[in-house]
Amino acid sequence: MPSRLKRIYGFRDLHFIPSHPTDRNTGARRGPRCSCYRRQPLLGARHARDVFLRIFEQVRRKYKFEVVGYVVMPEHFHILIGEPEKGNPSTVLQVLKQSVARRLLKPARKRRRNQPMLWTEADSSLQKRHFWQVRFYDFNVYSNEKRAEKMRYMHENPVKRGLVPSPELWRWSSFRAYHYRESSVVKIAQPDAIREKKQQPSE
């Protein structure tokens, strides 16, 4: 973890998980850097993004936290979540990333003991042992304005990248669940429910 990064948990804030550390400069919020290793499109296949969302929902149920929004891109993801009842956002991200990596990384093909390894094969074998960048950034979202800003940023990401002409066409985001109240692989909490939960006194 960067030495100057201070993580604040326990105040029922929302936590925004960006993919770039430069997101820290856009206001009072929190979010880690969640990019694939060396920005490779390891989530570029539909199957990989589907697997990510299924595991995300499994982690949500296990650690009992609210998901406000998300988007899964070919080489990174963004999520906006509430604080979990079990553990903390760092635990959630660690379990999520490790589970996705274990599911999607294929073991390197075994070679004979005396068989020479080409440079390209060695490099490919090395990359298969990594799925995510290790650096982690996490920012708190304190206001409804910042929450709305992060939601727009996430949902517009596929459009800005030229993947789809409009955000509702990207299957791997919370846009349709958030705006149209459609069901999603990942259960989405509506903003009113998040605000009510935060206003409840801590035990």
C-alpha positions as CSV (number, residue, x, y, z in Angstrom):
1,M,0.0,0.0,0.0
2,P,1.4,3.5,-0.7
3,S,2.7,5.0,2.5
4,R,0.7,8.2,2.3
5,L,-2.6,6.5,1.6
6,K,-4.9,6.4,4.7
7,R,-7.9,4.1,4.6
8,I,-10.9,5.1,6.6
9,Y,-13.4,2.4,7.5
10,G,-16.3,2.2,9.9
11,F,-18.3,5.3,9.0
12,R,-20.7,3.6,6.6
13,D,-19.4,5.6,3.7
14,L,-19.6,4.4,0.1
15,H,-16.3,3.3,-1.4
16,F,-15.5,4.0,-5.0
17,I,-13.0,1.6,-6.7
18,P,-11.4,3.3,-9.7
19,S,-8.8,1.8,-12.0
20,H,-6.3,4.7,-12.0
21,P,-4.5,6.4,-9.0
22,T,-5.2,9.8,-10.7
23,D,-8.8,9.5,-9.7
24,R,-7.8,10.5,-6.2
25,N,-7.7,14.2,-7.5
26,T,-11.4,14.4,-8.2
27,G,-12.8,15.0,-4.8
28,A,-13.7,13.5,-1.4
29,R,-14.1,9.8,-2.1
30,R,-12.4,6.5,-2.0
31,G,-11.5,3.8,-4.5
32,P,-8.7,1.3,-5.3
33,R,-6.9,0.8,-8.5
34,C,-8.3,-2.4,-10.1
35,S,-6.6,-2.9,-13.4
36,C,-5.5,-6.1,-15.1
37,Y,-1.8,-7.0,-15.1
38,R,0.0,-4.5,-17.3
39,R,-3.4,-3.3,-18.6
40,Q,-3.9,-6.4,-20.6
41,P,-7.5,-7.1,-21.7
42,L,-7.9,-10.1,-19.5
43,L,-11.6,-9.3,-19.2
44,G,-11.9,-8.8,-22.9
45,A,-14.0,-11.9,-23.5
46,R,-17.7,-11.9,-22.7
47,H,-17.2,-15.1,-20.7
48,A,-14.6,-13.5,-18.5
49,R,-16.8,-10.5,-17.7
50,D,-19.7,-12.9,-17.0
51,V,-17.5,-14.9,-14.6
52,F,-16.4,-11.6,-12.9
53,L,-20.0,-10.6,-12.2
54,R,-21.0,-14.0,-10.9
55,I,-18.1,-14.0,-8.5
56,F,-18.8,-10.4,-7.5
57,E,-22.4,-11.4,-6.5
58,Q,-21.1,-14.4,-4.5
59,V,-18.6,-12.1,-2.6
60,R,-21.4,-9.6,-2.0
61,R,-23.6,-12.2,-0.4
62,K,-20.8,-13.6,1.7
63,Y,-19.5,-10.3,3.1
64,K,-23.0,-8.6,3.1
65,F,-22.4,-5.2,1.5
66,E,-24.5,-3.0,-0.7
67,V,-23.5,-2.5,-4.4
68,V,-24.5,0.9,-5.7
69,G,-22.9,0.6,-9.1
70,Y,-20.3,-1.1,-11.2
71,V,-18.8,-1.5,-14.7
72,V,-16.5,-4.2,-16.0
73,M,-14.2,-3.2,-18.8
74,P,-11.8,-5.3,-20.9
75,E,-8.8,-4.4,-18.7
76,H,-10.2,-3.0,-15.5
77,F,-13.3,-2.5,-13.4
78,H,-14.9,0.2,-11.2
79,I,-17.3,-0.5,-8.3
80,L,-19.1,1.7,-5.8
81,I,-20.0,-0.2,-2.7
82,G,-21.1,0.2,0.9
83,E,-19.1,-1.1,3.8
84,P,-19.5,-4.8,4.4
85,E,-20.9,-6.3,7.6
86,K,-18.0,-8.8,7.5
87,G,-14.5,-7.5,7.1
88,N,-13.8,-4.3,5.3
89,P,-13.6,-3.1,1.7
90,S,-9.9,-4.2,1.5
91,T,-11.0,-7.7,2.4
92,V,-13.7,-7.6,-0.2
93,L,-11.4,-6.5,-3.0
94,Q,-8.8,-9.1,-2.1
95,V,-11.2,-11.9,-2.1
96,L,-12.9,-10.7,-5.3
97,K,-9.6,-10.3,-7.2
98,Q,-8.2,-13.6,-6.0
99,S,-11.4,-15.5,-6.8
100,V,-11.6,-14.1,-10.3
101,A,-7.9,-14.8,-11.0
102,R,-8.1,-18.4,-9.8
103,R,-11.2,-19.0,-12.0
104,L,-9.9,-17.3,-15.2
105,L,-6.1,-18.0,-15.2
106,K,-5.3,-21.2,-16.9
107,P,-2.3,-23.2,-15.7
108,A,0.8,-23.1,-18.0
109,R,1.1,-26.2,-20.1
110,K,3.6,-28.7,-18.7
111,R,6.8,-29.3,-20.8
112,R,9.3,-32.0,-20.7
113,R,12.2,-31.7,-18.3
114,N,14.9,-31.4,-21.0
115,Q,12.8,-29.4,-23.4
116,P,14.2,-25.9,-24.0
117,M,11.8,-22.9,-23.4
118,L,11.6,-20.2,-25.9
119,W,11.8,-16.6,-24.8
120,T,8.2,-16.0,-25.9
121,E,7.1,-19.1,-24.1
122,A,8.8,-18.0,-20.9
123,D,7.3,-14.6,-21.1
124,S,3.8,-16.1,-21.7
125,S,4.2,-18.4,-18.7
126,L,5.2,-15.5,-16.5
127,Q,2.2,-13.4,-17.5
128,K,-0.2,-16.2,-16.8
129,R,0.8,-16.1,-13.1
130,H,-0.5,-12.5,-12.9
131,F,-4.0,-11.2,-13.4
132,W,-4.2,-7.9,-11.4
133,Q,-2.0,-5.0,-10.8
134,V,-1.1,-5.1,-7.1
135,R,-1.4,-1.4,-6.2
136,F,-4.5,-0.5,-4.3
137,Y,-6.3,2.9,-3.9
138,D,-9.5,3.4,-2.0
139,F,-11.5,6.6,-1.6
140,N,-14.6,7.5,0.4
141,V,-17.7,9.0,-1.2
142,Y,-19.2,11.5,1.2
143,S,-22.0,13.2,-0.7
144,N,-24.9,12.4,-3.0
145,E,-23.3,14.7,-5.6
146,K,-20.1,12.6,-5.6
147,R,-22.1,9.4,-5.8
148,A,-23.9,10.7,-8.8
149,E,-20.6,11.8,-10.4
150,K,-19.1,8.4,-9.9
151,M,-22.1,6.6,-11.3
152,R,-22.0,8.8,-14.5
153,Y,-18.3,8.1,-14.8
154,M,-18.7,4.4,-14.6
155,H,-21.7,4.1,-16.9
156,E,-20.2,6.4,-19.5
157,N,-16.9,4.5,-19.6
158,P,-17.9,2.0,-22.3
159,V,-19.3,4.8,-24.5
160,K,-16.1,6.9,-24.2
161,R,-14.1,3.9,-25.1
162,G,-16.1,3.3,-28.2
163,L,-17.3,-0.1,-27.1
164,V,-21.0,0.8,-27.4
165,P,-22.9,3.8,-28.7
166,S,-25.0,4.2,-25.5
167,P,-24.5,3.0,-21.9
168,E,-27.6,0.8,-21.7
169,L,-26.1,-1.4,-24.4
170,W,-23.1,-2.5,-22.3
171,R,-24.3,-5.6,-20.4
172,W,-21.5,-5.5,-17.8
173,S,-22.5,-2.4,-15.9
174,S,-25.2,-1.4,-13.5
175,F,-26.8,1.2,-15.8
176,R,-30.0,-0.7,-16.6
177,A,-30.5,-1.9,-13.0
178,Y,-29.9,1.7,-11.8
179,H,-32.0,3.6,-14.3
180,Y,-34.6,1.1,-15.3
181,R,-34.7,-1.0,-12.1
182,E,-34.0,-4.2,-14.1
183,S,-32.7,-7.3,-12.4
184,S,-28.9,-7.7,-12.6
185,V,-26.5,-10.6,-11.9
186,V,-25.2,-8.4,-9.1
187,K,-27.9,-7.1,-6.8
188,I,-28.0,-3.3,-6.9
189,A,-29.1,-1.3,-3.9
190,Q,-31.1,1.9,-4.6
191,P,-29.7,5.2,-3.3
192,D,-32.5,5.7,-0.8
193,A,-31.7,2.4,0.9
194,I,-28.1,3.3,1.2
195,R,-28.9,6.7,2.8
196,E,-31.3,5.1,5.3
197,K,-28.7,2.6,6.3
198,K,-26.0,5.2,6.8
199,Q,-28.3,7.3,9.0
200,Q,-28.9,4.4,11.4
201,P,-26.9,4.7,14.7
202,S,-23.9,2.4,15.0
203,E,-24.1,-0.2,17.7
